[in-house]
Amino acid sequence: MTGAIRIDVLTIFPEVVDGFCASSLLGRARRSGLLDLRCHDIRSQATDVHRSVDDAPFGGGAGMVMKPEPVFATVEAVDPRDR
């Protein structure tokens, strides 16, 4: 794809993002070669057996926070020269 705008999306739900983008205006741009949209699964870079990407917040409290390790590993796995 020459001249296409490349967008790399880091997500734990690549199928959802890809499905949405396939059936929207973004899908038309992808099919016409104007957009190069790539979804990367953060869970693929998790190192534990459960592929965990979140953890309890420091100091307690409600909710969960993303672990930085799988996010950084996913960013490093994306090759900017990969065309």
Number of C-alpha atoms within 10 A of each C-alpha: 12 9 9 14 13 14 11 13 16 18 16 16 13 17 13 12 16 16 11 13 16 16 10 11 10 17 18 14 17 18 11 11 14 17 19 18 18 14 17 20 17 23 21 14 19 19 12 9 6 8 13 16 21 15 12 13 13 8 5 8 8 7 9 13 12 13 15 12 13 21 20 12 14 19 16 10 11 13 8 10 5 5 8
